[in-house]
């Protein structure tokens, strides 16, 4: 049976650091599953800093879309992050929210059907103002609905506020 923990919050709220520390409390050899697609040099540097922060006890996996192809039974897995994962489906499916959301939900459910502990990191991008860009508004909707799907299935939900974890569920 899986155990799902969702760690959510705004940009630079401490989500990844919290998720990594929690994983190390639960396992001496956790898995870090990165969903990022490297878009530019600035993002490449951001990824490098994240990798540098983790030690040799981590198993690192890079997977942009099909998380369920990885057998992680019995492991503690940090998935960082749902937002970038959603981005990959959204743009690969021509910004079609309905198709992307259906694909994301199905893949999330297949992946979390494994007997493992999953710590998902995500962003609350809908807490800010409404964008004047139609594509951004559609993505914000997609992200919000996917966060709701993950939170509904999660055993625990933690909201990070300025580096402080606030327990929402569990």
ChimeraX attribute file (.defattr): number of C-alpha atoms within 10 A of each C-alpha:
attribute: neighborCount
match mode: 1-to-1
recipient: residues
	/A:1	11
	/A:2	16
	/A:3	17
	/A:4	20
	/A:5	24
	/A:6	27
	/A:7	28
	/A:8	29
	/A:9	22
	/A:10	18
	/A:11	14
	/A:12	13
	/A:13	18
	/A:14	19
	/A:15	28
	/A:16	22
	/A:17	16
	/A:18	18
	/A:19	24
	/A:20	23
	/A:21	11
	/A:22	16
	/A:23	23
	/A:24	16
	/A:25	12
	/A:26	14
	/A:27	15
	/A:28	11
	/A:29	17
	/A:30	21
	/A:31	22
	/A:32	21
	/A:33	22
	/A:34	22
	/A:35	23
	/A:36	21
	/A:37	17
	/A:38	13
	/A:39	8
	/A:40	8
	/A:41	9
	/A:42	10
	/A:43	13
	/A:44	13
	/A:45	12
	/A:46	11
	/A:47	15
	/A:48	11
	/A:49	11
	/A:50	11
	/A:51	14
	/A:52	9
	/A:53	9
	/A:54	15
	/A:55	9
	/A:56	8
	/A:57	12
	/A:58	19
	/A:59	13
	/A:60	16
	/A:61	14
	/A:62	14
	/A:63	17
	/A:64	19
	/A:65	22
	/A:66	15
	/A:67	21
	/A:68	17
	/A:69	11
	/A:70	12
	/A:71	12
	/A:72	18
	/A:73	15
	/A:74	12
	/A:75	18
	/A:76	24
	/A:77	27
	/A:78	24
	/A:79	25
	/A:80	23
	/A:81	22
	/A:82	24
	/A:83	22
	/A:84	20
	/A:85	23
	/A:86	25
	/A:87	21
	/A:88	19
	/A:89	21
	/A:90	24
	/A:91	13
	/A:92	12
	/A:93	14
	/A:94	10
	/A:95	18
	/A:96	16
	/A:97	22
	/A:98	13
	/A:99	13
	/A:100	23
	/A:101	20
	/A:102	12
	/A:103	16
	/A:104	23
	/A:105	15
	/A:106	12
	/A:107	17
	/A:108	20
	/A:109	14
	/A:110	14
	/A:111	20
	/A:112	22
	/A:113	14
	/A:114	19
	/A:115	16
	/A:116	19
	/A:117	23
	/A:118	24
	/A:119	27
	/A:120	25
	/A:121	25
	/A:122	28
	/A:123	23
	/A:124	16
	/A:125	18
	/A:126	15
	/A:127	11
	/A:128	8
	/A:129	7
	/A:130	12
	/A:131	12
	/A:132	8
	/A:133	8
	/A:134	10
	/A:135	14
	/A:136	13
	/A:137	14
	/A:138	17
	/A:139	22
	/A:140	20
	/A:141	16
	/A:142	23
	/A:143	26
	/A:144	19
	/A:145	15
	/A:146	22
	/A:147	22
	/A:148	12
	/A:149	16
	/A:150	22
	/A:151	21
	/A:152	13
	/A:153	17
	/A:154	21
	/A:155	14
	/A:156	17
	/A:157	23
	/A:158	22
	/A:159	23
	/A:160	23
	/A:161	16
	/A:162	13
	/A:163	14
	/A:164	13
	/A:165	18
	/A:166	14
	/A:167	12
	/A:168	14
	/A:169	14
	/A:170	9
